[in-house]
Amino acid sequence: METEPNILPLRHGCDDLWTWNRRERSPEVRLYGNNFRIAHFHPNWSSGTAGVRGTRVLNNGRYFWELHLSRRIFGTSMMFGIGTKKARLHADSFTNLLGEDDNGWGLSHKGLLWHGGRWTHYTKPFRENVATKIGILFDGIAGTLSYYKDEKYLGVAFRGLNEVKEPLYPIICSTAAKTEMYLDSMKRDFVNLQDRCRAVIVKRIRNKQDLEKLFVPTKIRSYLAEAIVDSVEPFKPVNQNNISNNVGSM
């Protein structure tokens, strides 16, 4: 897919509906905010590396999302990219977790790309203690992953991702204490005309309950419901990768 420099991609696509996975995260990650799109790393102090995986499966589609990084940009590694279910989300050491093996592809705040345990220079290191916005463009058709920094196109970072057979997901991680990343501006390309029509209809529906008022066949109602995400409520974590004693946040 051709990308115009300094113009955000998929602006003619539709809003995408996903967030951070509350069940697939390090115990050192808290999730909160609207639909838990804010990830807070190491809320007290840091003794390792913490990550969280997104709920969106990326393969075979075109997706774009932005991450707002707080002013606290420092430490061994703050990373953003994609990975499979096999990519680790926690380490008891300070490391470049995303891309430490063949299960992840990531960019660190030091301007380095990581995959397969190897790194290469990609862009200038981020300025410490300066809020930054990172855009990530996944093109499953061309098999590429590209980055934007403060809305400026940095170029293709990884290729050959269309050959990956395992499901790929967005992933972020950080070694730095009390750092935050806010998920925003999720966009996706339309799959077909039916998908485009659904997006127009869903814009006029507030929740799944409103669907019951539409005089349409059950199959169409179910198809429309897939594109509607109701607000989520906090729940008690379900496995050892979650904090069970944290009240009021995830």
Buried (B, 14 or more C-beta within 10 A) or exposed (E): EEBEEEEBBBEEBBEBBBBBBBEBBBBBBBBBBEBBBBBBBBBEEBEBBBBBBBBBBBBEBBBBBBBBBBEBBBBBBBBBBBBBEEBBBBBEEBBBBBBBBBBBBBBBBBBBBBBEEEBEEBBEEBEEEEEBBBBBBBBBEBBBBBBBBEEEBBEBBBEEBEEBEEEBBBBBBBBBBBBBBBBBBBBBBBEEEEBEEBBEBBEEBEEEEEBEEEEEEEEBBEBBBEBBBEEEEBEEBEEEBBBEEBEEBB
